[in-house]
């Protein structure tokens, strides 16, 4: 077993802070995909990519163990006055198997609870009373 505090790592021992996550399912194929958005990456800010070992994948770590996923894309979105400040990083990967999806959702539940995040199903119409 690993640490009880869930973490997300691109580099060995350097936890990243997830800003948002979007879960999608293709109507044509039924394959689920995940879009993770990070406002910053500690690895880049501290130049850790030169001193830490890169996995080449994304590691999601919690009390059940390690989930290793190969991103299908990682996009760096830049902005700022000079256009060279990272606004966010978008990491996308697919999860085709149901048992892997269930394991991922357990990780996300733990991560959300540990980091004060909530879940909202934007695909359904809901009413809020004021």
C-alpha positions in Angstrom: 0.0 0.0 0.0 1.1 3.6 -0.6 0.4 6.9 1.1 -3.2 7.5 2.1 -3.0 11.0 0.6 -3.9 10.8 -3.1 -1.4 12.5 -5.5 -0.9 13.0 -9.2 2.7 12.9 -10.6 4.4 13.5 -13.9 7.8 13.3 -12.2 9.0 11.0 -9.4 8.1 12.4 -6.0 6.7 15.7 -7.3 2.9 15.9 -6.7 0.9 18.2 -9.0 -2.2 20.1 -8.1 -5.2 19.3 -10.3 -7.4 22.4 -11.1 -10.2 20.6 -12.9 -11.2 17.3 -14.5 -13.7 16.6 -17.2 -15.0 13.0 -17.8 -16.4 12.2 -21.3 -17.8 9.2 -23.1 -17.9 8.8 -26.9 -21.4 8.1 -28.1 -20.0 6.3 -31.1 -17.4 4.0 -29.4 -18.4 4.1 -25.7 -14.8 4.8 -24.8 -14.4 7.1 -21.8 -11.8 9.8 -21.8 -10.5 12.1 -19.1 -9.3 15.7 -19.4 -7.2 16.8 -16.5 -6.4 20.5 -16.2 -3.5 21.9 -14.2 -3.1 25.7 -13.7 0.6 25.2 -13.1 3.1 22.3 -13.1 5.6 22.3 -10.2 8.0 20.3 -12.3 8.3 23.1 -14.8 8.3 26.0 -12.3 11.2 24.4 -10.3 13.0 23.0 -13.4 12.5 19.6 -11.8 12.4 17.9 -15.3 16.2 18.2 -15.3 16.8 16.7 -11.8 13.9 14.2 -11.3 13.2 11.1 -13.2 10.3 11.4 -15.7 7.9 8.5 -15.9 6.8 9.2 -19.5 3.3 8.6 -18.2 0.9 10.1 -15.6 0.8 8.3 -12.2 -2.3 8.6 -9.9 -1.3 7.4 -6.5 -3.7 6.6 -3.6 -4.2 4.0 -0.8 -5.1 1.3 -3.3 -1.8 1.7 -5.2 -0.6 3.3 -8.4 -2.6 3.9 -11.6 -0.2 4.5 -14.5 -1.8 6.1 -17.6 -0.3 7.1 -21.0 -1.7 10.5 -22.0 -3.0 10.7 -25.5 -2.2 14.4 -25.5 -0.6 17.0 -23.2 -1.3 20.7 -24.3 0.4 23.7 -22.8 -1.8 26.8 -23.1 0.3 30.1 -22.8 -0.8 33.6 -22.1 0.4 36.7 -20.2 1.9 40.0 -21.5 4.7 38.3 -23.4 2.7 35.2 -24.2 5.2 32.9 -22.5 3.4 32.3 -19.1 1.7 29.0 -18.7 -2.1 29.6 -18.2 -2.8 25.9 -17.9 -1.8 22.4 -19.0 -4.4 20.0 -20.4 -3.7 16.3 -20.1 -6.0 13.8 -21.9 -6.1 10.0 -21.7 -8.6 7.2 -22.5 -10.0 4.5 -20.2 -11.7 1.8 -22.4 -12.2 -0.9 -19.7 -15.0 -0.8 -17.2 -12.9 -2.1 -14.3 -10.2 0.5 -15.0 -12.9 3.2 -15.1 -14.2 2.1 -11.7 -10.7 2.1 -10.2 -10.1 5.6 -11.7 -13.4 6.9 -10.2 -12.4 5.6 -6.8 -9.1 7.5 -7.1 -10.9 10.7 -8.2 -13.3 10.4 -5.2 -10.3 10.1 -2.8 -8.5 12.9 -4.6 -11.5 15.2 -4.5 -12.2 14.6 -0.8 -8.5 15.2 0.1 -8.3 18.4 -2.0 -11.7 20.0 -1.3 -13.0 19.4 -4.8 -16.6 18.6 -5.7 -18.4 16.7 -8.5 -20.9 18.2 -10.8 -22.7 16.4 -13.7 -23.0 19.1 -16.3 -24.6 16.7 -18.7 -27.9 16.7 -16.8 -30.3 19.6 -16.3 -30.7 20.5 -12.7 -32.5 23.3 -11.0 -31.3 25.2 -8.0 -33.6 27.1 -5.7 -32.4 30.4 -4.5 
